[in-house]
């Protein structure tokens, strides 16, 4: 699960000139297919700002918010009144990983992180989809719509919001 959020962060930042992106916002659909071809589909909205600020707002099938910054991931699950906070490696640099993506065909790029390979498909100047195998060998595909890039983003949206009555788990 931890790598899922990290890889999602990597994936959503791959579009236009891979090195020139400063912000990204889009609606997304994420499908995860296991070895038995059972698929789960998530949808929501993502906002990201360089260097390492991301907010994933999952709307379906359950409401969930994932906040990622340079040092930690915070997952807020309102339906079960729970917050999970995990530390990230302090030297983890998502944009550096993205800038290392290599073009292999027209509109198709490959990026590597740890033992995972990400296939990135672009349409015009925007990222259209990202596919990869997660740490459990599930096939993951993230498709973006209504993309906006290099726009001004209020940094306060990256501050996790949750009730102090929620259970807080530090991992």
VENWO-V983345 format. One record per residue. RES is the residue in one letter. SS is DSSP state (a for helix, b for strand, c for the rest). Layout:
BEGIN
RES:SS  RES:SS
END
This chain:
BEGIN
X:c  X:a  X:a  X:a  X:a  X:a  X:a  X:a  X:a  X:a  X:a  X:a  X:c  X:c  X:c  X:c  X:c  X:c  X:c  X:c  X:c  X:c  X:b  X:b  X:b  X:b  X:b  X:b  X:b  X:b  X:b  X:b  X:b  X:c  X:c  X:c  X:c  X:c  X:b  X:b  X:b  X:b  X:b  X:b  X:b  X:b  X:b  X:b  X:b  X:c  X:c  X:c  X:b  X:b  X:b  X:b  X:b  X:b  X:b  X:b  X:c  X:c  X:c  X:b  X:b  X:b  X:b  X:b  X:c  X:c  X:c  X:b  X:b  X:b  X:b  X:b  X:b  X:a  X:a  X:a  X:c  X:b  X:b  X:b  X:b  X:b  X:b  X:c  X:c  X:c  X:c  X:c  X:c  X:a  X:a  X:a  X:a  X:a  X:a  X:c  X:c  X:b  X:b  X:b  X:b  X:c  X:c  X:b  X:b  X:b  X:b  X:b  X:b  X:c  X:c  X:b  X:b  X:b  X:b  X:b  X:b  X:b  X:b  X:c  X:c  X:b  X:b  X:b  X:b  X:b  X:b  X:b  X:b  X:c  X:c  X:c  X:c  X:c  X:b  X:b  X:b  X:b  X:b  X:b  X:b  X:b  X:b  X:b  X:b  X:c  X:c  X:c  X:c  X:c  X:a  X:a  X:a  X:a  X:c  X:c  X:c  X:c  X:c  X:c  X:c  X:c  X:b  X:b  X:b  X:b  X:c
END
